[in-house]
Amino acid sequence: MVCKRRVTGFKFLVSLALLALFIPSLKGQDLIAMFNEGIRLYKEGKVDEALSLFRKVVEINPKDGEAWIYIGTIFLTKNDHEGAIAAFEKGLAQSLPGSIAASGWVNLGIAYQLGRKDSLKAIEAYERAIAFKPDLPEAHYNLILAHLSQKNFAEAIKAGERAFATMGKPLKPEQIQATFEKALEFLQRDYDKAMELLRSMAQQQLPRPEFYALMGQAYEGLKQYTRVALFYGQAAALAPQVARYLSDFGSALCQLKRWSEAVKVLEKAIALDNRDNVAITLLGLAYGELGRWQDAMIVLRRAAELAPQNFDTRVALASAYEQLGQTSQAMQEYLTALGIREEASVLNRLAWLYLQQGETNEQSNRLSMAEDAYRQAIQRLKRALQLDPKNLPSQLNLAVALRKYASLLFRQGQTKAAEENFQEAEKFLQDYIAQNPKDSNAKLELARLLSDRKRYDEALKLLREVISAEPKTEEAYILLGFIALQLVRLNDAEQAYMQALKLNPKSADAMVGLGAVAFYLNKLDDAEAWFKRALEINPNHPHAKQNLEIVKQAKEKAK
């Protein structure tokens, strides 16, 4: 399962650089006093009273640009975007000190962005702000955000690089890369040292974590995950108390499949915020990739408690249960996930578990339960293909389910229904192979179906193709041995089973096959030994148990 990070919201920075006392020469003494009183009230949070005073100022002097900027800023904080735009445009039409003009343009850009959803005008406003004050952080920050909101990731990166060049001192690319690689090396065994390397590098360039986080988002949009990790890592190193930066850094490490490093970072993120469902889910996924399924299950259960309607969390938890062999819990979680959102891949996983359930019930002679499980599998797989007709795993698994269902119906004497399902499965596989002629798994499945229908020559032809393409396919030799047994070609059967055993010395199926060959050759002691060896590998192997009893009975009769 792919690691998915939360969708990032955009929060623009209002420029407050204008919050100082101004006594321009053009103001009369009464206006000066009124203006400064407005500033005092604004700073004390009494914005309505301040707004009233600034309005009186512009009533007396409509060309007082600074008062209009304050009015616009107050409207902006009240989310009155149209009022803010009108005030800023009036103020910026006047002659203003550079720093005041820069702040006005920044805040006008925000009003355009939030009020009118006009990113182009917002970007133009931020550029005007930078022209007045090249090192104004809010202007650079909001410009990058505006590009990100439009998914103009390349432009966002260019704006970010300009911000670093203007406000900081960028290091040489080769120095940055070398330091980052060294930090990654340390991350597993010495987390603090790794983060200190990243922090030191970031401080030398631009000690503002929010800019590194923005660059991380931009590179994430371009799926350049090494760069994503580089920037999120520096953001996290500069602000180690911010769980979100650590979570994003961990997510980037997941994308790079640096699972051990991701675990270290995500554990730190959760220690800061133990209710961050995204970070907890990512940690569960990382644990799973490291084979720590019990740990994965524990944290993913916590994630599901925090966000019971989170689809990705439910699927991840189902996968953990599946890996732990807790099939019932896995199926329930997949069903819960599908209740939130239907996806072909999840329907396929659920169907696969129904298939396994059907096989287990069939081997235990619980035929009605097996029949129901196969029907459930077929239903889910057909739905998966409605959602995604090109989903290859679902196509192949549907053919498997139809074949197994047909075989069970035939075994129960329902020959007409069995034939219909055999034909559907065969057509499905023939069409699939025509489109995917190099898919050995599909050919092997068609060979199984043809074997079930006793069309051995056709099955053998397919098996030869499979073995020629993939000579280490154990299951192909198992089926080859089975068909040879049906044709009473005992030497061929023995060679096929021995080859399967050579490929997998713990193949219980191969041992059962060799036991059957020995039985037909009347080598009862050898047959008994093979069946016992198979049961040592798989104590619940149904054919091994059954055949061992037959051998024992034959030996009793031979006495």
Secondary structure, 3 states (H helix, E strand, C coil): CCCCCCCCCCCCCCCCCCCCCCCCCCCCHHHHHHHHHHHHHHHCCCHHHHHHHHHHHHHHCCCCHHHHHHHHHHHHHCCCHHHHHHHHHHHHCCCCCHHHHHHHHHHHHHHHHHHHCCHHHHHHHHHHHHHHCCCCHHHHHHHHHHHHHCCCHHHHHHHHHHHHHHHCCCCCHHHHHHHHHHHHHHHCCCHHHHHHHHHHHHHHHCCCHHHHHHHHHHHHHCCCHHHHHHHHHHHHHHCCCCHHHHHHHHHHHHHCCCHHHHHHHHHHHHHHCCCCHHHHHHHHHHHHHCCCHHHHHHHHHHHHHHCCCCHHHHHHHHHHHHHCCCHHHHHHHHHHHHHHCCCHHHHHHHHHHHHHHHHHHHHCCCHHHHHHHHHHHHHHHHHHHHHCCCCHHHHHHHHHHHHHHHHHHHHCCCHHHHHHHHHHHHHHHHHHHHHCCCCHHHHHHHHHHHHHCCCHHHHHHHHHHHHHHCCCCHHHHHHHHHHHHHCCCHHHHHHHHHHHHHHCCCCHHHHHHHHHHHHHCCCHHHHHHHHHHHHHHCCCCHHHHHHHHHHHHHHHHHC
